[in-house]
Amino acid sequence: MNGGNQIHNNSTLPLVDPRIAGIGIMTANRPALLERALKSYAQFATANRSKIEYVVFDDSKEIDMCNANRHVADRVRQQYDVPVRFAGCQEKATYVKQLGECLGHSRDILQRSLMRTEGYTLGQNRNALLLDSIGSLYFSADDDTICSVAIAPDAQQSLRLSEGIDPCSYWCYQNTTRNGNDTELIKKDVLDTHGQLLGRRLSEIISSDFQQITEIAGRLNKPESSVRITVNGLLGDCGWGAPFGLWHQPMGYLAFDGASLERLIHDDNAYRQRLQTRQVLRVTTGPVLADFAFSMLTTWGFDNRQLLPPNLPTHRGQDLIFGQVLSACSKDAVIGHLPFSLIHDPVPIRRFWPGEITRTAAGIDLCRLMVEAITCCSFRDSEISIEDRLMSLGRHLIRLAALPGNRLRKHLSQCLQDSNQCFEQTLMKRAMRESICNTAYANDVTQYFNKLRTSQSNEDYWLPLDLRSVDGVKGAEARTRQSLREFGELLETWPAIIHAAKTLRNADIRLSVPR
């Protein structure tokens, strides 16, 4: 979002042979969107390359909807003559049985990570993606995306390093559809562009001497670090669950800085309209190597030749949690941000309501709590490998879940309040600076943190709002402990699960099946 710790490098991206094996489409209960997305990516492939496989990962719970998605996969396979595989509830059930037999234990953990039957379960669908694509470089897209490419108006070629911030620039639109703005779409080989960074060591990418890069620390100053994830931007719906919130980093309109903020707030009336339309161009102006300050994974590439962590199977924000787990457990992993956007066009059109900008100040969600719980984990010096750290982090979450009530509440409440205070200091300083130009923006920031301070004074503030129900505080606390414990068990077992999945893959057994 501009600002922060950045350094420019005169390197340009190398030309490489395409290495990404396939495209996974995440879907559930939306055959029309699945067909639109799958056709758009298949059209791209038939024009640019021939050996890419397509896998539909279907998290539909109703058999009729799952069958409809299978028919979509069949139609696209026949129309475009491309290999299409399918991974729905039946395929997942068969694979869980095979994986459980190979693993020898933890069948219930496999069920919880892949076979939940209620709630928002994109995370378990992405777990299926990780198991099915093991040993490969892969690309994944949500079913409400379209393979049409846009670039930033002020695109550059030089490579940047970015630490501690979202490195994207934003253009926000007052119209409710992407067709209402003047962004130009171009032709671009999406997988080739991801492949220019994905899986590469920093020493292969950056031409200058690492010792000269003094402004950047940690993983971005290690030649042996590698790009485990690549992300591109989006044009259209912003993809946020709320117009602003605090997670690992602030995300949303109030977190903008620099030119992105200037474009958002230069006119009070336009500012209010832009807060509601959700329509943005989010993109980096050039290629960027970054830490995990931003890990929104609507469309992304990933290097699955080495161990990657699992996703929280349920609830929203699991991609933010995934990024923080990978950051904590792999000290030489970085993200590559690519300077183009794909269209994100959910149907029906979504809008934020007037005044929604302060909604998330009323409490936290499970994503925020899980991020704080991950952040407070301390690893031993001997725990160096990602396998060791995943298991250690899992045990940490299990121990948290078992703490007595007052200790758990005090511990997590303090973590939340500390990060709230840090965010408040940063954003209030920015609001004071910008208040002369836009009082509406400054008032929104002030109101947000006034509301947040009131909310966090409640002793139940630490209990996620999305885990509360009619059974009150006790029920919410029980579900919070269960979520921490079950995700901890998944993290602790994940290296063994991956080992078993590799064994099955060597025997030519995959989660998805060909259509």
C-alpha positions in Angstrom: 0.0 0.0 0.0 3.1 2.2 -0.6 5.5 3.4 2.1 7.3 1.1 4.4 10.7 -0.5 4.0 11.5 -0.9 0.3 14.5 -0.9 -1.9 14.8 -0.8 -5.6 17.1 -3.2 -7.6 18.0 -2.8 -11.2 17.5 -6.4 -11.9 14.8 -7.4 -14.4 13.0 -10.8 -14.4 14.8 -13.6 -16.2 13.3 -15.5 -19.1 12.5 -19.1 -18.1 10.9 -22.2 -19.5 7.3 -22.7 -18.3 7.3 -25.1 -15.4 3.9 -24.8 -13.8 2.1 -28.1 -14.1 -1.5 -27.1 -13.7 -4.3 -24.8 -12.8 -6.6 -25.6 -9.9 -10.0 -23.9 -9.7 -11.6 -23.5 -6.3 -15.4 -23.8 -6.4 -18.5 -24.6 -4.3 -22.2 -24.5 -5.3 -21.6 -22.1 -8.3 -21.5 -24.1 -11.6 -22.2 -21.0 -13.7 -19.2 -19.2 -12.2 -17.1 -22.4 -12.5 -17.9 -22.7 -16.2 -17.0 -19.0 -16.8 -13.7 -19.3 -15.0 -12.7 -22.7 -16.3 -13.4 -21.6 -19.9 -11.4 -18.4 -19.5 -8.3 -20.3 -18.2 -8.7 -23.1 -20.8 -8.9 -20.5 -23.6 -5.6 -19.0 -22.3 -4.0 -22.5 -22.2 -5.0 -23.6 -25.7 -3.6 -20.3 -27.0 -0.3 -20.5 -25.1 0.6 -24.0 -24.0 -0.5 -27.6 -24.4 0.5 -29.7 -21.4 -1.3 -27.9 -18.6 -3.8 -29.9 -16.6 -6.9 -28.4 -15.1 -8.3 -29.6 -11.7 -11.7 -28.6 -10.3 -11.7 -28.6 -6.6 -15.4 -28.7 -5.6 -16.4 -28.1 -2.0 -20.2 -28.4 -2.8 -22.0 -30.3 0.0 -25.1 -31.2 -2.1 -24.8 -34.1 -4.5 -26.9 -32.3 -7.2 -24.6 -29.3 -7.2 -21.5 -31.5 -7.2 -22.9 -33.4 -10.3 -23.6 -30.0 -12.0 -19.9 -29.1 -11.5 -18.8 -32.4 -12.9 -20.9 -31.7 -16.0 -19.1 -28.4 -16.3 -15.7 -30.1 -16.2 -16.8 -32.5 -18.9 -18.1 -29.8 -21.2 -14.9 -27.8 -20.9 -12.7 -30.8 -21.5 -14.6 -31.7 -24.7 -14.9 -28.1 -26.0 -11.2 -27.2 -25.5 -9.6 -30.6 -25.7 -7.6 -30.1 -22.5 -7.0 -32.6 -19.6 -9.5 -31.9 -16.8 -9.5 -33.6 -13.4 -12.1 -33.4 -10.7 -12.0 -33.5 -6.9 -15.4 -33.4 -5.2 -16.8 -34.9 -2.1 -16.8 -38.5 -3.4 -13.1 -38.2 -4.6 -12.1 -36.6 -1.2 -13.8 -39.4 0.7 -12.0 -42.1 -1.3 -8.7 -40.3 -0.8 -9.1 -39.8 2.9 -9.6 -43.6 3.2 -6.5 -44.3 1.2 -4.4 -41.7 2.9 -5.6 -42.9 6.3 -4.5 -46.4 5.5 -1.1 -45.2 4.3 -0.7 -42.9 7.4 -1.8 -45.6 9.8 -3.5 -43.1 12.2 -5.2 -39.7 12.5 -8.2 -40.5 10.3 -10.3 -38.0 12.3 -7.7 -35.2 11.6 -7.9 -36.1 7.9 -11.7 -35.9 8.1 -11.6 -32.5 9.8 -9.1 -31.1 7.3 -10.8 -32.3 4.1 -14.4 -33.4 4.7 -16.2 -30.8 6.8 -19.9 -30.7 5.8 -20.9 -27.3 7.3 -19.8 -23.7 7.2 -17.3 -21.8 5.0 -14.7 -24.4 4.1 -12.5 -22.9 1.4 -9.6 -23.9 3.6 -10.3 -27.6 3.3 -10.6 -27.2 -0.4 -7.2 -25.6 -0.5 -5.8 -28.5 1.6 -7.1 -30.8 -1.1 -5.2 -28.7 -3.7 -2.0 -29.0 -1.7 -2.3 -32.8 -1.4 -3.2 -33.3 -5.0 -0.5 -31.1 -6.5 2.3 -32.4 -4.3 5.8 -32.3 -5.9 4.7 -29.7 -8.5 4.7 -26.0 -9.1 1.0 -25.0 -9.5 -1.4 -22.2 -10.0 -4.7 -21.7 -8.3 -7.7 -19.4 -8.9 -11.1 -18.9 -7.3 -14.1 -19.6 -9.4 -15.2 -16.0 -9.5 -12.0 -14.9 -11.3 -11.5 -14.5 -15.1 -8.2 -14.9 -17.0 -8.1 -11.3 -18.4 -5.0 -9.3 -17.6 -4.7 -5.6 -16.5 -1.5 -3.8 -15.4 -0.9 -0.6 -13.3 -1.2 2.7 -15.1 2.4 3.5 -14.0 3.9 0.1 -14.5 7.7 -0.2 -14.2 10.2 -3.0 -15.0 12.7 -2.8 -12.1 12.6 -5.3 -9.2 11.8 -4.1 -5.7 12.2 -5.6 -2.3 9.5 -4.9 0.3 9.3 -5.6 4.0 6.5 -5.2 6.6 3.8 -3.7 4.3 1.4 -4.6 1.5 3.5 -3.6 -1.6 0.4 -3.2 -3.8 -0.8 0.1 -5.2 -4.6 0.7 -5.4 -6.9 2.6 -7.7 -10.5 2.7 -6.4 -13.6 3.3 -8.5 -16.9 4.9 -7.9 -18.8 2.7 -10.3 -20.2 -0.6 -9.1 -18.8 -2.7 -12.0 -15.4 -3.1 -13.4 -16.8 -2.0 -16.8 -17.3 1.5 -15.4 -13.5 2.3 -15.3 -11.0 2.8 -18.0 -8.5 0.1 -17.1 -7.0 -1.4 -20.2 -6.9 -5.2 -20.6 -3.9 -6.8 -22.3 -2.7 -10.2 -23.5 -0.2 -11.8 -21.2 1.0 -15.3 -20.5 -0.1 -15.6 -16.9 1.8 -18.9 -16.1 5.0 -17.7 -17.7 5.0 -14.6 -15.6 4.4 -16.5 -12.4 7.2 -18.9 -13.5 9.7 -16.1 -13.7 9.8 -15.9 -9.9 8.1 -19.1 -8.5 10.5 -21.6 -7.0 13.6 -19.5 -7.6 16.3 -18.6 -5.1 16.9 -14.9 -4.4 20.5 -15.4 -5.5 19.2 -16.3 -9.0 16.9 -13.3 -9.2 18.8 -10.4 -7.7 22.0 -9.4 -9.5 23.5 -7.0 -7.0 25.6 -8.0 -4.0 23.4 -9.0 -1.1 25.8 -7.4 1.4 24.9 -4.0 -0.1 21.2 -4.4 0.7 21.3 -2.8 4.2 17.8 -1.5 4.4 16.2 -4.9 4.2 16.7 -7.6 6.8 15.8 -11.2 7.6 14.6 -13.5 4.8 14.9 -10.9 2.1 18.7 -10.5 2.7 19.4 -14.2 2.5 20.6 -15.5 -1.0 19.3 -19.0 -0.1 15.8 -17.7 0.4 13.3 -18.8 -2.3 10.0 -17.7 -3.7 7.5 -20.2 -2.3 4.4 -18.2 -3.4 3.6 -15.9 -6.2 0.6 -13.6 -6.3 -0.8 -11.2 -8.9 -3.3 -8.5 -8.2 -7.0 -8.2 -9.0 -9.3 -5.9 -11.0 -12.9 -5.7 -9.8 -14.3 -6.7 -6.5 -11.7 -6.1 -3.7 -12.3 -9.6 -2.1 -12.3 -8.2 1.4 -14.8 -9.5 4.0 -15.0 -5.9 5.4 -13.9 -2.5 4.1 -11.2 -2.3 6.8 -9.9 -4.5 9.6 -6.9 -5.4 11.7 -5.3 -8.8 11.2 -1.6 -9.5 10.9 -1.4 -6.0 9.3 -4.3 -3.5 8.7 -6.1 -4.3 5.5 -8.6 -2.2 3.6 -9.2 1.4 2.7 -8.1 3.0 6.0 -4.7 1.2 5.6 -3.8 2.9 2.4 -0.8 5.1 2.3 1.1 7.2 -0.2 -0.3 7.6 -3.7 -3.0 5.0 -3.1 -4.4 7.0 -0.2 -4.2 10.3 -2.1 -6.2 8.8 -4.9 -8.8 7.5 -2.4 -9.4 10.6 -0.4 -8.8 13.6 -2.7 -12.5 14.3 -2.8 -14.9 13.8 0.2 -17.9 12.8 -1.9 -16.0 10.4 -4.1 -14.3 8.9 -1.0 -17.7 7.9 0.4 -18.8 6.3 -2.8 -15.6 4.4 -3.2 -15.9 2.9 0.3 -19.1 1.2 -0.8 -18.5 0.0 -4.4 -15.7 -2.5 -3.6 -14.3 -1.9 -7.1 -10.5 -1.6 -7.2 -7.4 -2.2 -9.2 -4.9 -3.8 -6.8 -1.5 -4.4 -8.4 2.2 -3.8 -7.9 3.7 -1.4 -10.3 6.6 -3.8 -10.9 7.8 -7.2 -9.7 8.3 -7.3 -5.9 10.0 -9.8 -3.6 8.4 -9.4 -0.1 7.8 -11.0 3.3 4.4 -12.2 4.4 2.8 -8.8 5.3 0.2 -9.6 2.7 -1.0 -13.0 1.7 -4.4 -12.7 0.0 -4.6 -15.7 -2.3 -7.5 -15.2 -4.7 -5.1 -16.2 -7.6 -1.7 -17.5 -6.7 1.2 -19.8 -7.7 2.9 -22.0 -5.2 6.0 -24.2 -5.1 4.7 -27.5 -3.7 8.0 -29.4 -4.2 8.9 -28.5 -0.6 6.7 -28.7 2.4 4.0 -26.0 2.6 1.7 -25.7 5.6 -2.0 -26.7 5.7 -4.9 -24.3 5.7 -7.3 -23.7 8.6 -10.2 -25.8 7.1 -13.1 -23.5 8.2 -13.9 -19.8 8.4 -12.8 -16.9 6.4 -9.3 -15.4 6.3 -7.6 -18.8 6.1 -5.2 -17.4 3.4 -4.0 -14.8 5.9 -3.4 -17.5 8.4 -1.6 -19.7 5.8 0.8 -16.8 5.2 1.6 -16.3 8.8 2.1 -20.0 9.4 4.5 -20.2 6.5 6.3 -17.1 7.6 6.7 -18.4 11.2 7.8 -21.9 10.1 10.0 -21.2 7.1 12.6 -18.4 7.6 13.8 -18.5 4.0 10.4 -18.3 2.2 9.4 -15.1 0.4 6.4 -14.1 -1.7 6.8 -12.8 -5.3 4.3 -10.1 -6.3 3.7 -9.9 -10.0 2.8 -6.6 -11.8 -0.5 -7.6 -13.3 -4.1 -8.2 -12.2 -6.7 -10.8 -13.1 -10.4 -9.9 -13.1 -12.3 -10.8 -9.9 -16.0 -10.6 -10.7 -18.4 -12.3 -8.2 -22.0 -12.6 -9.1 -24.2 -11.0 -7.8 -22.3 -7.7 -7.5 -21.3 -7.0 -3.9 -21.4 -3.7 -2.0 -20.4 -2.4 1.4 -23.1 -0.5 3.3 -22.8 3.1 4.4 -20.9 3.3 7.7 -19.5 -0.3 7.5 -16.0 1.0 7.6 -15.9 0.7 11.4 -17.7 -2.7 11.6 -14.7 -4.8 12.5 -13.9 -2.6 15.5 -16.8 -4.3 17.3 -14.8 -7.5 17.9 -12.4 -10.0 16.4 -12.9 -13.0 14.1 -11.2 -16.4 14.3 -8.7 -15.4 11.7 -7.4 -12.5 13.9 -7.3 -14.7 17.0 -5.4 -17.5 15.2 -2.9 -15.0 13.8 -2.2 -13.6 17.3 -1.8 -17.1 18.7 0.6 -18.0 15.9 2.6 -14.8 16.4 3.2 -15.5 20.1 4.8 -18.9 19.5 8.5 -19.2 20.5 10.6 -21.8 18.8 13.7 -23.5 20.1 17.1 -22.8 18.5 17.3 -26.4 17.4 13.9 -26.2 15.6 15.2 -25.1 12.2 13.4 -27.1 9.5 9.8 -26.3 8.5 8.8 -29.8 9.6 10.1 -29.2 13.1 8.5 -25.8 13.3 5.1 -26.9 12.1 5.0 -29.6 14.7 6.2 -27.2 17.4 3.6 -24.6 16.4 0.9 -27.2 16.5 1.9 -28.2 20.0 1.9 -24.5 21.0 -1.7 -24.1 19.8 -2.7 -27.3 21.6 -1.1 -26.0 24.9 -2.9 -22.7 24.5 -6.2 -24.5 24.1 -5.6 -26.3 27.3 -4.9 -23.3 29.5 -7.2 -22.5 32.4 -9.9 -19.9 31.5 -8.4 -16.8 33.0 -4.9 -17.5 31.8 -6.1 -18.1 28.2 -8.2 -14.9 28.3 -5.5 -12.8 29.7 -2.8 -14.1 27.4 -4.8 -13.6 24.2 -6.4 -10.3 25.3 -2.9 -8.9 26.0 -1.7 -10.0 22.5 -4.7 -8.4 20.9 -4.4 -5.1 22.8 -0.7 -4.8 22.1 -1.2 -5.1 18.3 -4.2 -2.9 18.4 -2.2 -0.2 20.1 0.6 -0.5 17.5 -1.9 -0.2 14.7 -3.6 2.7 16.3 -0.4 4.7 16.7 0.5 4.2 13.0 -2.9 5.0 11.5 -3.8 7.9 13.9 -0.5 9.6 13.0 -1.4 9.2 9.3 -4.9 10.5 9.8 -3.7 13.6 11.6 -1.3 14.2 8.7 -4.2 13.8 6.1 -6.9 15.6 8.1 -6.3 18.9 6.3 -7.0 17.2 2.9 -9.9 15.0 3.9 -11.8 15.3 7.2 -14.0 12.3 6.3 -11.1 9.9 6.2 -9.6 11.3 9.4 -13.0 11.0 11.1 -13.3 7.4 10.0 -9.9 6.5 11.5 -10.7 8.3 14.7 -14.1 6.6 15.0 -12.7 3.2 14.3 -10.2 3.4 17.1 -12.7 5.0 19.5 -15.0 2.1 18.9 -12.1 -0.4 19.2 -11.0 0.9 22.6 -14.6 0.5 23.8 -14.8 -3.0 22.4 -11.5 -4.3 23.8 -12.5 -3.1 27.3 -15.0 -5.9 27.4 -13.5 -9.0 29.0 -15.1 -11.2 26.3 -13.4 -9.2 23.5 -11.0 -12.0 22.8 -13.8 -14.5 21.8 -14.3 -14.4 18.0 -17.6 -13.0 16.9 -17.9 -15.7 14.2 -17.7 -18.4 17.0 -20.5 -16.9 19.1 -24.0 -18.3 19.1 -27.1 -18.5 21.3 -25.2 -20.6 23.9 -23.4 -17.4 25.1 -19.8 -16.9 26.3 -19.2 -20.5 27.5 -20.1 -21.9 24.1 -17.9 -19.4 22.3 -15.0 -20.2 24.6 -15.4 -23.9 24.0 -15.5 -23.4 20.2 -12.4 -21.2 20.4 -10.5 -23.8 22.3 -11.7 -26.5 19.9 -10.5 -24.4 16.9 -7.1 -23.8 18.5 -6.7 -27.5 19.4 -7.9 -28.9 16.1 -5.7 -26.6 14.0 -2.8 -27.4 16.3 -3.4 -31.1 15.8 -3.4 -30.6 12.0 -0.2 -28.6 12.0 1.5 -31.2 14.2 0.4 -34.1 12.0 0.8 -32.3 8.6 4.4 -33.4 7.9 3.4 -37.0 8.3 0.3 -36.5 6.1 2.5 -35.0 3.4 4.9 -37.9 3.6 1.9 -40.3 3.2 0.6 -38.3 0.3 4.0 -38.5 -1.5 3.9 -42.3 -1.0 0.5 -42.4 -2.7 1.6 -40.1 -5.5 4.6 -42.4 -6.2 2.0 -45.1 -6.6 0.1 -42.9 -9.0 -2.7 -42.3 -6.6 -4.1 -38.7 -6.5 -7.0 -37.1 -4.8 -8.4 -35.8 -8.1 -9.5 -38.1 -10.9 -9.5 -37.5 -14.6 -12.8 -36.8 -16.4 
